[in-house]
Every structure is written in C-alpha cells, then in structure tokens.
Amino acid sequence: MGAMFGGVTVVAWYPITPSSSLCESLIGYMKKYRMDKKTGKATFAIVQAEDEIAAICSAIGASYAGQLGVTSSSGPGIALKGEALG
C-alpha cells in the first residue's frame, strides 16, 4: 500500500518467491484505488516481465518517461538486476 499511496504508476515484476506476493497484492490495490472513475480505465501499468533483467529495465524505462516505476525480487534476482542498476 505504501508504494501505491507513494504514487507508483508502473509495476514491472517477474514471478519469484518471495517477491510475488508483494506485486500480486499491489495489483489488487491498484485495481481498487487507481481506476479512473469517469472512464473506468487504469491509471497505472503492471507488467509481468520475462525475466528479472527485463523487470528492472522496465522500471528504469518508466522513470525516464517521468513515471514512478517499481520492481521487486529475491536475493538471486537482485544479483541479476545489478548490471542494469549500474
């Protein structure tokens, strides 16, 4: 909920334990609280990436586009994301 109320607009994730539950919960909250009431359209994007590297690159790309993007991961996933973060 902190990410949602903090203004996140893009969530990019790769399903891996233990981080999957974070994004799955965020999906539910975003659908409940972040839908445009007039149009019924989402004011956010949630992307299930093909791997951890694509997830972090999507979050970085969102930031270049002026959005607040987040991703989550496990310990080994963070190691894979390190190069893109650098």
C-alpha positions as CSV (number, residue, x, y, z in Angstrom):
1,M,0.0,0.0,0.0
2,G,2.9,2.3,0.7
3,A,4.1,2.0,-2.9
4,M,0.6,2.8,-4.2
5,F,0.0,5.8,-1.9
6,G,3.5,6.9,-2.7
7,G,2.5,7.4,-6.3
8,V,3.7,4.4,-8.2
9,T,2.3,4.2,-11.7
10,V,4.3,1.4,-13.2
11,V,5.0,-2.0,-11.6
12,A,7.3,-4.4,-13.5
13,W,7.9,-7.8,-11.9
14,Y,9.0,-11.4,-12.6
15,P,7.2,-14.0,-10.5
16,I,9.7,-15.4,-8.0
17,T,9.3,-16.2,-4.3
18,P,9.2,-14.2,-2.0
19,S,8.5,-11.1,-4.1
20,S,5.5,-12.4,-6.0
21,S,3.1,-11.8,-3.1
22,L,4.1,-8.1,-3.0
23,C,3.2,-7.5,-6.6
24,E,0.1,-9.7,-6.5
25,S,-1.2,-7.6,-3.6
26,L,-0.3,-4.4,-5.3
27,I,-2.3,-5.5,-8.4
28,G,-5.4,-5.8,-6.2
29,Y,-5.0,-2.5,-4.5
30,M,-4.2,-0.7,-7.7
31,K,-7.3,-2.1,-9.4
32,K,-9.4,-1.0,-6.4
33,Y,-8.0,2.5,-5.8
34,R,-6.3,3.6,-9.1
35,M,-9.0,3.3,-11.7
36,D,-10.3,6.5,-13.4
37,K,-13.9,6.8,-12.1
38,K,-15.1,8.6,-15.3
39,T,-13.7,6.3,-17.9
40,G,-13.1,3.1,-15.9
41,K,-9.6,2.9,-17.3
42,A,-6.5,2.1,-15.3
43,T,-4.2,5.0,-14.4
44,F,-1.3,2.6,-13.9
45,A,0.6,-0.2,-15.8
46,I,1.5,-3.6,-14.4
47,V,3.9,-5.7,-16.5
48,Q,4.9,-9.3,-15.8
49,A,8.3,-9.4,-17.4
50,E,10.0,-12.4,-19.0
51,D,12.9,-12.2,-16.5
52,E,14.4,-10.2,-13.7
53,I,16.5,-8.1,-16.0
54,A,13.5,-7.1,-18.2
55,A,11.6,-6.1,-15.0
56,I,14.3,-3.7,-13.7
57,C,14.8,-2.3,-17.2
58,S,11.1,-1.7,-17.5
59,A,11.1,0.2,-14.1
60,I,14.1,2.2,-15.3
61,G,12.4,3.0,-18.6
62,A,9.3,4.2,-16.7
63,S,11.4,6.6,-14.8
64,Y,12.9,8.0,-18.0
65,A,9.3,8.6,-19.2
66,G,8.5,10.5,-16.0
67,Q,6.7,7.8,-14.1
68,L,7.4,6.2,-10.8
69,G,8.3,2.6,-11.6
70,V,9.0,-0.2,-9.1
71,T,10.0,-3.8,-9.2
72,S,10.5,-6.5,-6.6
73,S,12.8,-9.5,-6.5
74,S,14.5,-12.2,-4.5
75,G,18.2,-12.3,-3.4
76,P,19.4,-14.0,-6.6
77,G,17.1,-11.7,-8.7
78,I,18.8,-8.6,-7.2
79,A,22.1,-10.0,-8.4
80,L,20.8,-10.3,-11.9
81,K,19.4,-6.8,-11.8
82,G,22.7,-5.3,-10.6
83,E,24.1,-4.6,-14.1
84,A,21.0,-2.7,-15.2
85,L,21.1,-0.7,-12.0
86,G,24.7,0.2,-12.6
